[in-house]
Structures are given as structure tokens and as C-alpha cells.
Amino acid sequence: MAQRNQNTWAVQPAAWAKFDEHGAVYCESIEAAYQVCKQIAGEGDQMIFKMTTGKPIKWVRVTGNELVQSA
């Protein structure tokens, strides 16, 4: 897995079957991750992942209506 500096969150389309380290948008805070979701709201539901030293954890799903659902 590529090194991510201080990026502890990642956003990618919820429709993707599994985490894609090359296709995700990395963020330093959960607030920044929510902002990314708002910016791309028209592209469908987004999944926010909590980055770990191991496998990323699905954290929340953000819908086009800005509803948040726990993953």
C-alpha cells in the first residue's frame, strides 16, 4: 500500500466493490472527506473510509441527499 503521510480518511464511490488505493481521494480530516462528498454529490453515493496501518475500514456512506449511513 502506498504511503499516505497524514491522510487518515479516503473517499471513493460507494458502488465500487472494494477499496481502490489509486482511485480514492485522500483527506486529512473527516470534515474534509465530507466536503469532497458534497463536491461530487451528483456522481452518486460515496463511501468514506478510515485509513489504518492495515486494511481501510468502511466508515460511512454519504448519499446524494447528504444523508449519512453507517457502514
N, C-alpha and C positions, 0 to 999 in steps of 0.2 A: 504494500500500500504506500502511496506517495506521502511524503512529509507535508503537513498542513500548517506549520507554525502555530499560531494562536487560534486558528479556526476550529471552533468546537461544535459548530452546527452546520448542517448542509440541507439544501432544498433541491428537490427534483420532482418531476411529475409523478403523481400517485399511481398512474396507470402502468408505470414500469414495473416489471415483475420483481426485480431485485435492485439493490443499491448499485449505482454505476459511478465509481470514483472519478471518471473522466467527464461525465455528463452533469454532475451535480454543481450547484452554486454554493460555495463555502462562505460562511459568515462567522464573525467573531462573537455575536450575541444572539439570543433568541429573538430579541427585538428586531435586529437586522434581518433575521430569517423571515419574520412576519412581514417586514417591508418588501422583501423580494417577492413573497407570495402575493401581496397587494399589487405589485407592479406587473405581474404576469397572470393576474386573475382570469383574464379571458382565455387562457390556454388550458383550462381545466383544473381539476383538483391537484393540489401539491402536497407532498409529504415532507415534513421536517424531520431530519434525523439528528440524534445526539451522537457526536463522534466520540469514539473511545479508542483506547490503545489496541483493541481487538475489533470485532465486528460492529459496525454502526447500528444503533438502536432506533427503530421507528418510534418517533416521539409523538407527533400529532399530524393529523390530516387537516388541511385547510381547503374548504370548498370555495367555489366561485362566489358564493354569497358571504364569504368571510366567516363561515361557521367553522368552529374548531372541534374536531372529534379526536378523542384519544386513540392512539394506535394500538 
